[in-house]
Amino acid sequence: MEIGGLPAHILLIHGVVVLSPLAGLMAVVFALLRRSRAYLAWPLGALAVLLVPLSVLTAEAGEQLEDIRPASQLIKQHAEDGSFFRYVTVIFLVVVASQVLASFPSAVTRWPAFRGVGRVLGVRWLIPVTSILGVVAGVFLIYESVVTGHSGSASVWSGA
């Protein structure tokens, strides 16, 4: 895959490197600052949804790049990190969805088919639990984006 003559992985990775820490930080802020939830719900949800296909496309482009270039041990490590990162973004999306739904149950319960979900979303312990999960998932997303990015840059700049 190429974009403008450059390997797509090189271009797509910039979106992942910028948006992942931003989304992770937003999830932590969403979890810890109650008054920020109304402002962050849509941008956080949109970023979480966007990161899944972006990370999958970036990893696929990276695998294609790996197939045409000689693969060192550093590149193989980066490929493993990138493959794992795809799963991290899916888990992050699930956690963010649970955070938003727990904070705004009316977003779902206004439709008759989902009225029964209101009882589940109305339990008192759901917001604290999803907030803890949001902090953990946000910090883990940031951590994994740094680890994956570092292994990628090390594989490029090490000369190996």
C-alpha positions, 0 to 999 in steps of 0.5 A: 500500500502506498500513498503518494509514493510513500509506504502507507504505514509511514503516513498512517502511523502519524495519526495513531501516534497523535490520536492514541495518547489524546484519546487515552488522556481524554478517557482519563479526564472523562473518568476523573472530572465529572463536569467534563463528561458532557463536553468529552462524550462525543469527541472521546467516542468518535476518537475511540471508534476512529482508532480501531480501523486506523490501527488495523489499517496501519498494522496491515500496511506495516505487515505489507511493508515488512513483507517487502523489506528485510525484517530484523529482530527489531522490526519483528518486535515492532510487528508484534507490538503493532498486532497487539495494539489493534486489540488494545484499541478494540478493548479501549473502544468497549471501555469508552462505550461503557463509560459514556453509556453509564454516564448518559443512559438516556442516550440508549433508553429513549428508544423503546427496544432498549428500555430494559437496559435502563435498569442495568445502566441505572445501578449505582456502582456502574459509573465508579467501575467504568471510571476505574476501567476508563483510567486503566484503559486510557493509561494502557492505551497511552503506554502501548502507543509509546511502546509500539512507537518506540519499537518502530522508531528503534527499528528504523533508526537503529540501522539494524 
